[in-house]
């Protein structure tokens, strides 16, 4: 039996267990750092597949490493399972919104497909008597961009030969993308309370400082590179209007396609905050929540996994699934002109700059990393949206998960069979550092 057939057969044989695992995670959505049930569901599945699980990685209660094998190469699959607040749904079929979190980014599928790819790769290596180590990293808190950042800082990925992952999207492709470098900060202003009418001269308004900071940043937008994004929200404005606000805070995301530009813009935003504090006689504390670099793509791995994707049939959809996509598109106002799903898209010649970020990016600066995308939702579906939640919890999402599990596993077999590919990937990685 050829390699592709072995991988496809394993995934097909184990499809019901994989679907059940993904569905259980979907039914128990947990936000970042609270993924106690979801992480255990995934870890339990991997233990049943013969992996040894170690918990508490990098100080995270909900992080684990599942390992099998020995020697090199050491291939790591990066799994995620956290949900998003405010995207809960009673069922996928009714799309009735309920309070609580939901999987609007498809991480119920993301982690399960990584586990499936690892299981298929393990089965092939056992059959072919290949040496190597497989790891599945259970990575928490991707949605708040800290999980893999801190795991990477702790050296968790340092001995990998390559890192492999994917993300649910609305199309099938190698994600040859520059995910954004981000700096995420809280700005906390401290003033002095006073009666706003009787003794305004005694007050120092923290809210005034926050507003002046934001005005300054809005003027700053004219003087940054085109790809720089600076967006904010007020996170605390408590108190009645007749009291001068003694405290106010904002949260900022500062992003671009290059860390150097992000860092520069972030420092200038800091200066806006400091200037606002000076103007209002208040004090500002600047708290970095997290930061990450831009994604570092690797052409060798991208071409290897694209070749694998070419060999795996893309999903076919039933009339019921097409109707579901049509109804979702109409209800959510998605732009797709009635083309809901397509096949494998070509590998771009040059990296594509995205307007979103991920904590996978920091791993890509430590070891050669490849990311795939699979159509877990119909064309035009945005992430972090109820329409995404509706599709990743039903058969459309399940088909994407099984498909990409095969693609990741088949690509990984080539790294085991052809050590020169990893050598070339590392040469390119070191050259572009």
C-alpha positions in Angstrom: 0.0 0.0 0.0 1.4 3.4 -0.9 1.9 6.2 1.6 -1.1 8.3 0.5 -3.3 5.2 0.7 -2.1 4.3 4.2 -2.8 7.8 5.5 -6.2 8.1 3.8 -7.2 4.6 5.1 -6.2 5.5 8.7 -8.1 8.7 8.7 -11.2 7.0 7.1 -11.0 4.2 9.7 -10.8 6.6 12.6 -13.2 9.3 11.2 -16.0 8.7 13.7 -13.7 9.0 16.7 -12.2 12.2 15.3 -15.6 13.6 14.6 -16.8 12.7 18.1 -13.7 14.4 19.6 -14.3 17.6 17.7 -18.0 17.6 18.5 -17.3 17.1 22.2 -14.9 20.1 22.2 -17.6 22.1 20.3 -20.2 21.2 23.0 -17.9 22.4 25.8 -16.6 25.7 24.6 -14.1 27.3 27.0 -12.4 30.7 26.6 -8.6 31.2 26.8 -6.9 29.7 29.9 -10.1 28.0 31.0 -9.9 25.0 28.5 -9.9 22.3 31.2 -12.6 20.1 29.6 -11.5 20.7 26.0 -7.9 20.1 26.6 -8.6 16.9 28.4 -10.9 15.6 25.6 -8.0 16.1 23.1 -5.4 14.6 25.5 -7.5 11.6 26.3 -7.9 10.9 22.6 -4.2 11.0 22.1 -3.5 8.7 25.0 -5.9 6.2 23.4 -3.7 6.5 20.3 -0.6 5.5 22.2 0.8 8.9 23.0 2.3 9.8 26.4 0.8 13.0 27.7 2.6 15.5 30.0 0.6 18.4 31.5 1.4 21.8 32.9 3.7 22.9 30.0 5.3 26.4 30.4 3.2 26.9 33.6 -0.2 26.6 31.8 -2.6 24.3 33.6 -4.3 23.5 30.2 -1.2 23.0 28.1 0.2 19.6 27.4 2.6 17.7 25.2 1.6 14.3 23.8 4.6 12.3 22.5 5.4 9.1 20.7 8.5 7.6 19.2 12.2 8.3 19.5 15.0 9.9 17.6 14.9 12.4 14.8 13.2 14.0 13.1 11.1 15.5 15.8 7.9 16.8 14.3 5.5 18.9 16.3 1.8 19.5 15.6 0.5 22.7 17.2 -3.1 22.1 18.4 -5.5 24.7 19.8 -8.9 24.4 21.5 -9.9 27.7 23.1 -13.2 29.3 22.2 -14.4 32.9 21.9 -16.7 34.8 24.2 -20.1 35.8 23.0 -20.5 33.3 20.1 -22.4 30.5 21.8 -25.1 28.7 19.8 -27.8 26.4 21.0 -27.4 24.2 17.9 -25.8 24.6 14.5 -29.0 23.7 12.7 -31.1 26.4 14.4 -28.3 28.9 14.8 -30.0 30.2 17.9 -27.6 32.4 19.8 -27.1 31.7 23.5 -25.0 33.4 26.2 -21.5 32.2 26.6 -18.5 31.2 24.5 -18.5 29.5 21.1 -16.1 28.1 18.5 -16.2 31.0 16.1 -12.7 30.3 15.0 -13.0 26.6 14.6 -10.5 25.5 17.2 -12.6 22.4 18.0 -11.5 21.3 14.6 -8.0 22.7 14.7 -6.8 20.6 17.6 -8.6 17.5 16.6 -7.1 17.5 13.0 -3.6 17.9 14.5 -4.3 14.9 16.7 -5.6 13.0 13.7 -2.6 13.9 11.6 -0.3 12.7 14.4 -2.2 9.4 14.7 -2.1 8.8 11.0 1.7 9.6 10.9 2.3 7.3 13.9 0.5 4.4 12.2 2.5 4.9 9.0 5.8 5.1 10.9 5.0 1.9 12.8 4.1 0.1 9.6 7.2 1.3 7.8 9.4 0.9 10.9 10.6 4.5 10.6 12.5 6.3 13.3 11.4 9.7 14.6 9.4 11.5 17.3 5.9 12.8 17.0 4.6 15.5 19.4 1.2 17.1 19.6 1.4 20.4 21.6 -1.8 21.3 23.3 -1.6 25.0 23.1 -4.0 27.2 25.2 -5.0 30.8 24.9 -4.3 31.5 21.2 -7.3 33.9 21.1 -5.5 36.2 23.5 -2.2 35.6 21.9 -0.2 34.3 24.8 -0.2 30.5 24.7 2.6 29.7 22.2 4.4 32.9 23.0 5.1 31.8 26.6 5.6 28.2 25.5 8.2 29.4 23.0 9.9 31.6 25.6 10.1 28.6 27.8 12.0 26.7 25.1 9.2 24.1 24.6 9.8 24.0 20.8 13.5 24.4 20.7 14.4 20.8 19.7 11.8 20.4 16.9 12.8 19.6 13.4 9.7 21.4 12.1 6.4 22.6 13.4 3.1 21.8 11.6 -0.3 23.3 12.0 -3.4 24.6 10.2 -6.3 26.9 10.6 -10.0 26.7 9.6 -10.8 29.2 6.9 -13.1 29.4 3.9 -10.7 27.9 1.4 -8.2 25.1 0.9 -4.5 26.2 0.5 -1.1 26.3 2.0 -1.2 29.3 4.3 1.8 31.0 2.7 1.0 34.1 4.7 2.6 36.9 6.7 0.4 36.9 9.8 0.8 40.3 11.6 3.3 41.3 14.2 1.3 42.6 17.2 1.8 44.6 20.4 -1.2 44.5 22.7 -1.2 46.9 25.7 -3.4 48.3 28.4 -3.1 52.0 29.3 -4.3 52.9 32.8 -4.8 56.5 33.8 -4.9 57.7 37.4 -6.3 61.1 38.3 -8.1 62.7 41.2 -11.8 62.7 42.0 -13.7 65.9 42.8 -17.2 67.2 42.5 -17.4 68.1 38.8 -19.6 71.2 39.4 -18.6 72.6 42.8 -14.9 71.9 42.8 -13.8 71.1 39.2 -10.4 72.7 39.8 -9.6 70.1 42.4 -10.1 67.2 40.0 -7.8 65.6 37.5 -9.7 63.6 35.0 -8.3 60.2 34.0 -11.1 60.0 31.4 -9.9 63.3 29.8 -6.4 61.8 29.6 -7.7 58.6 27.9 -9.7 60.7 25.4 -6.7 63.0 24.7 -4.5 60.0 24.1 -7.0 58.6 21.6 -7.2 61.9 19.8 -3.4 61.9 19.6 -3.3 58.4 18.2 -6.0 59.3 15.6 -3.7 62.1 14.4 -0.8 59.7 14.4 -2.6 57.5 11.9 -1.6 59.9 9.1 2.1 59.3 9.8 2.6 55.6 10.0 3.1 53.0 7.2 0.0 51.9 5.3 -0.1 48.4 6.9 0.0 49.7 10.5 -3.2 49.2 12.4 -4.0 50.8 15.8 -7.3 50.1 17.3 -8.6 50.5 20.8 -11.5 50.2 23.2 -12.3 51.8 26.6 -12.1 49.1 29.3 -13.2 51.1 32.3 -15.2 54.4 32.5 -17.1 53.8 35.7 -18.7 56.6 37.7 -21.4 59.2 37.4 -20.8 62.3 35.3 -20.9 64.7 38.3 -17.6 63.2 39.7 -14.3 63.9 38.0 -13.2 60.4 36.9 -10.2 59.3 38.9 -9.5 56.2 36.8 -9.9 55.2 33.1 -8.3 52.6 31.0 -8.0 51.5 27.4 -6.8 48.5 25.5 -4.8 48.8 22.3 -3.9 46.5 19.5 -1.0 47.8 17.4 -0.2 45.7 14.3 1.7 45.6 11.1 3.4 43.0 8.8 6.8 43.7 10.4 7.8 43.7 14.1 10.1 46.7 13.6 7.2 48.8 12.3 4.9 47.6 15.0 7.4 48.3 17.7 8.0 51.9 16.3 4.2 52.6 16.2 3.8 51.2 19.6 6.4 53.5 21.1 4.7 56.4 19.5 1.4 55.4 21.0 3.1 55.2 24.3 4.2 58.8 23.8 0.6 59.9 23.1 -0.4 58.4 26.4 2.4 60.1 28.3 1.6 63.4 26.7 -2.0 63.1 27.6 -1.1 62.4 31.2 1.1 65.4 31.2 -1.6 67.6 29.8 -4.2 66.5 32.3 -2.0 66.3 35.4 -2.7 62.6 35.7 -0.5 59.5 35.8 -0.4 56.7 33.2 0.7 53.1 33.6 1.5 51.1 30.4 1.0 47.4 30.7 2.0 45.1 27.9 -0.5 42.2 27.6 1.4 40.3 25.0 3.3 40.7 21.8 4.3 38.6 18.8 6.4 38.8 15.7 5.2 38.4 12.2 5.0 35.0 10.6 8.2 33.7 9.1 7.2 31.5 6.1 9.4 28.7 4.8 9.2 28.0 1.1 10.7 24.5 1.4 7.9 23.4 3.8 5.2 25.2 1.9 6.1 23.4 -1.4 6.4 20.0 0.4 2.9 20.3 2.0 1.4 21.8 -1.1 2.5 18.7 -3.0 0.8 16.6 -0.3 -2.4 18.6 -0.6 -2.4 18.0 -4.4 -2.6 14.3 -3.7 -5.6 14.4 -1.3 -9.1 14.8 -2.7 -10.8 18.0 -1.5 -14.2 17.4 0.2 -17.4 17.0 -1.8 -20.6 18.4 -0.4 -24.2 17.0 -0.2 -27.2 19.0 -1.3 -28.1 19.5 2.3 -24.7 21.1 3.0 -24.9 23.3 0.0 -28.4 24.5 1.1 -27.0 25.1 4.6 -24.2 27.3 3.1 -26.7 29.1 1.0 -28.9 29.9 4.0 -25.9 31.0 6.1 -24.7 33.2 3.3 -28.1 34.9 2.9 -28.7 35.3 6.6 -25.2 36.6 7.4 -24.9 38.7 4.2 -21.8 36.8 3.0 -20.2 37.8 -0.3 -19.6 34.7 -2.4 -22.0 35.0 -5.5 -23.3 31.6 -4.8 -19.9 29.9 -5.0 -19.7 28.3 -1.6 -16.7 25.9 -1.9 -13.8 25.5 -4.3 -11.0 23.0 -4.6 -7.3 23.4 -3.8 -6.0 26.9 -4.5 -2.5 27.4 -6.0 0.5 28.1 -3.9 1.4 31.8 -4.3 4.8 32.8 -5.6 5.2 35.4 -2.9 3.9 35.5 0.7 0.5 37.0 1.2 0.2 39.7 3.9 -2.8 39.1 6.2 -4.5 41.6 8.5 -4.7 39.2 11.4 -2.2 37.7 13.8 -1.5 34.5 15.6 0.8 33.2 18.3 2.1 30.6 15.9 4.3 33.4 14.4 6.8 33.3 17.3 7.2 29.6 16.8 8.1 30.2 13.2 11.1 32.3 14.3 12.4 29.4 16.4 11.9 26.5 14.0 10.8 26.1 10.4 7.0 26.2 10.5 4.2 25.4 8.0 0.5 26.2 8.2 -2.3 24.9 6.1 -5.8 26.2 5.6 -9.0 24.2 4.9 -12.5 25.2 4.1 -14.3 24.6 7.3 -16.9 27.2 6.3 -18.2 28.5 3.0 -16.6 31.3 1.0 -16.9 34.8 2.5 -17.4 33.6 6.1 -15.4 35.8 8.5 -13.7 34.3 11.6 -14.9 35.3 15.0 -18.5 35.4 13.7 -21.7 33.4 14.4 -21.7 32.1 10.9 -18.3 30.5 11.5 -19.6 28.9 14.7 -22.6 27.4 12.8 -20.4 25.7 10.2 -17.5 24.4 12.2 -19.8 22.4 14.5 -21.4 20.5 11.7 -20.5 18.3 8.7 -19.0 21.1 6.6 -16.4 21.7 9.3 -15.9 18.0 9.9 -15.0 17.3 6.3 -12.4 20.1 6.4 -10.9 18.6 9.6 -10.6 15.1 8.1 -9.2 16.5 4.8 -6.5 18.6 6.4 -5.6 15.8 8.8 -4.7 13.7 5.8 -2.8 16.6 4.2 -0.7 17.3 7.3 0.1 13.7 7.8 1.1 13.0 4.2 3.3 16.1 4.2 4.9 15.0 7.4 5.7 11.5 5.9 7.8 13.3 3.3 9.9 15.0 6.0 10.5 11.6 7.5 11.3 9.9 4.2 13.5 12.8 2.8 15.8 14.2 5.6 17.3 16.5 3.0 14.0 18.5 2.9 14.4 19.4 6.6 18.1 20.2 6.0 17.0 22.7 3.2 14.2 24.1 5.4 16.7 24.8 8.2 19.2 26.4 5.8 16.4 28.7 4.5 15.3 29.4 8.1 18.8 30.3 9.3 19.5 32.4 6.2 16.4 34.6 6.6 16.7 35.0 10.4 
